């Protein structure tokens, strides 16, 4: 793929890119918040769908403060997050959820590029899932929340001493776009038509052809 011709490092979002998980993530919020009015949970799901790159911590805080209009209790947020992670560790371990085209590209090019996962999902949970899904070996690092994605990208670039013009971030949300822009690296949008007009580069489909 020509867009990777001058790249050496690829940073991947996880949900919606490597794995088809957004609907399951949404169901997880429903389960954790099942004792709250359905209308408030639906409002959170709308926020969740529009902000795929944000962490569950941000989303639970938004639910408490903005939707319920209550003071945020961090102990409650941690309890919500722990319950949510327990559900995800059970429901997201099926290899059938993996994006076949993306995974084939990653496998075919693991020696050409240095690849990392930078996600809004919980970091410990991500590493657990990647091990269960048997994809851990393809990535130099797997990092997630509670650290915000913009900071994750910044720390990664510094830690590995990556050149900005040789590094790109592939994601499906405006939060991924913002993280790339803030760190002055190229952003390649994928799997979200709303990003097509906003982003310079949109990937319709991954191929394994050696055109770079």
C-alpha positions in Angstrom: 0.0 0.0 0.0 1.5 3.2 -1.2 0.6 5.3 1.9 3.1 3.3 3.9 6.0 3.7 1.5 7.9 6.2 3.8 6.7 4.8 7.1 8.7 2.7 9.6 6.3 2.8 12.6 2.6 2.1 12.7 0.5 2.8 15.8 -2.8 1.0 15.8 -6.1 1.7 17.5 -7.7 -1.5 18.8 -11.5 -1.3 18.9 -13.1 -0.9 15.5 -9.8 -1.4 13.7 -8.1 -4.6 14.7 -11.3 -6.1 16.3 -15.0 -5.6 15.7 -15.9 -4.8 19.3 -18.0 -1.6 19.4 -21.4 -3.4 19.8 -20.0 -5.6 22.6 -18.4 -2.6 24.3 -21.8 -1.0 24.2 -23.5 -4.0 25.7 -20.9 -3.9 28.5 -22.0 -0.4 29.4 -25.6 -1.6 29.5 -24.8 -4.4 31.8 -22.7 -2.4 34.3 -25.4 0.4 34.4 -28.4 -1.9 34.2 -29.8 -0.4 37.5 -30.0 3.1 36.0 -32.9 4.4 33.9 -32.7 3.1 30.3 -33.0 6.6 28.9 -29.8 7.7 30.7 -27.9 4.6 29.6 -29.0 5.2 26.0 -27.6 8.7 26.2 -24.3 7.3 27.3 -24.3 4.8 24.5 -24.8 7.7 22.0 -21.8 9.4 23.6 -19.8 6.1 23.5 -20.5 5.6 19.8 -19.5 9.2 18.9 -16.3 9.0 21.0 -14.8 5.5 20.3 -11.3 6.6 21.2 -12.1 7.8 24.7 -11.6 5.6 27.7 -14.3 3.9 29.8 -13.1 6.1 32.7 -14.0 9.3 30.8 -17.3 7.8 29.7 -18.3 6.7 33.2 -17.4 10.1 34.5 -19.4 11.7 31.7 -22.4 9.5 32.7 -22.3 10.5 36.4 -21.5 14.2 35.9 -23.2 15.2 32.7 -26.1 12.8 32.3 -27.0 12.2 35.9 -25.9 15.6 37.1 -24.2 14.1 40.2 -20.8 14.6 41.8 -18.1 12.2 40.5 -17.0 9.6 43.0 -13.7 8.1 41.9 -14.2 4.9 43.9 -17.5 4.4 42.0 -15.8 5.0 38.7 -13.1 2.4 39.5 -15.9 -0.1 40.5 -17.7 0.5 37.2 -14.5 0.1 35.3 -13.6 -3.2 37.1 -17.0 -4.6 36.4 -16.8 -3.5 32.8 -13.4 -5.1 32.3 -14.6 -8.4 33.8 -17.3 -8.5 31.1 -15.0 -7.6 28.3 -12.4 -10.3 29.3 -15.2 -12.8 28.8 -16.9 -11.5 25.7 -13.9 -10.2 23.5 -11.8 -13.4 23.4 -13.3 -14.9 20.2 -11.0 -14.8 17.2 -14.1 -14.4 15.0 -14.2 -10.8 16.1 -10.8 -10.0 14.6 -10.8 -8.0 11.4 -9.3 -10.5 8.9 -8.0 -8.0 6.4 -6.3 -5.9 9.0 -4.8 -9.0 10.7 -3.5 -10.3 7.4 -1.8 -7.0 6.8 -0.2 -7.0 10.2 1.0 -10.6 9.9 2.4 -10.0 6.4 4.3 -6.8 7.4 5.4 -7.4 11.0 9.0 -7.5 10.0 8.8 -4.4 7.8 7.2 -2.1 10.4 7.5 -1.5 14.1 3.9 -1.8 15.3 2.3 -0.8 18.5 -1.3 -0.7 19.9 -2.4 2.6 21.5 -6.0 2.4 22.6 -8.6 4.1 24.8 -9.4 0.7 26.3 -7.8 -0.4 29.6 -4.2 -1.3 29.1 -4.1 -4.4 31.3 -7.3 -5.7 29.7 -5.8 -5.1 26.2 -2.7 -7.1 27.0 -4.9 -9.9 28.4 -7.1 -9.9 25.2 -4.2 -9.8 22.8 -2.6 -12.8 24.6 -5.9 -14.7 24.4 -6.4 -13.8 20.8 -2.8 -14.8 20.0 -1.8 -11.5 18.4 0.5 -10.2 21.2 3.7 -11.2 19.2 3.0 -8.8 16.4 3.4 -5.6 18.5 6.4 -4.1 20.2 4.0 -2.6 22.9 0.4 -2.6 23.8 -0.8 0.4 25.8 -4.1 1.8 26.8 -6.1 3.8 29.4 -6.2 5.2 32.0 -3.5 7.2 30.3 -5.1 9.4 27.6 -4.3 8.4 24.0 -2.6 11.7 23.1 -0.2 11.2 26.0 0.3 7.5 25.1 1.4 8.5 21.6 3.7 11.2 22.9 5.4 8.9 25.4 5.8 6.1 22.8 7.4 8.4 20.3 9.8 9.6 22.9 10.6 6.2 24.4 11.4 4.6 21.1 12.9 7.8 19.6 10.7 7.6 16.5 10.8 10.2 13.8 7.5 11.9 13.4 7.5 11.8 9.6 8.1 8.0 9.7 5.3 7.3 12.1 1.5 7.1 11.6 -1.6 6.3 13.6 -4.5 4.3 12.2 -7.8 4.8 13.9 -11.6 5.0 13.5 -12.5 8.0 15.7 -12.0 11.7 16.0 -10.1 11.1 19.2 -7.5 9.1 17.2 -7.3 11.9 14.7 -6.7 14.4 17.5 -4.0 12.3 19.1 -2.1 12.1 15.8 -2.5 15.8 15.1 -1.4 16.8 18.6 1.7 14.7 18.2 2.4 15.8 14.6 2.2 12.4 13.0 0.1 11.3 10.0 -3.3 9.9 10.7 -4.9 7.3 8.5 -8.7 7.0 9.0 -10.4 3.6 8.7 -13.8 2.1 9.3 -15.6 5.4 9.9 -17.2 7.2 7.0 -17.6 10.4 9.0 -13.8 10.8 9.0 -13.5 10.5 5.2 -14.0 14.2 4.5 -12.0 15.4 7.5 -8.9 13.3 6.9 -6.3 13.5 4.2 -5.9 9.7 4.0 -8.8 7.2 4.3 -8.2 3.5 4.1 -11.0 1.7 2.4 -9.4 -1.8 2.6 -6.1 -3.3 3.7 -4.2 -5.3 1.2 -1.1 -7.4 1.6 0.4 -6.5 -1.8 4.0 -5.3 -1.6 3.5 -1.9 -3.2 5.5 0.1 -0.7 
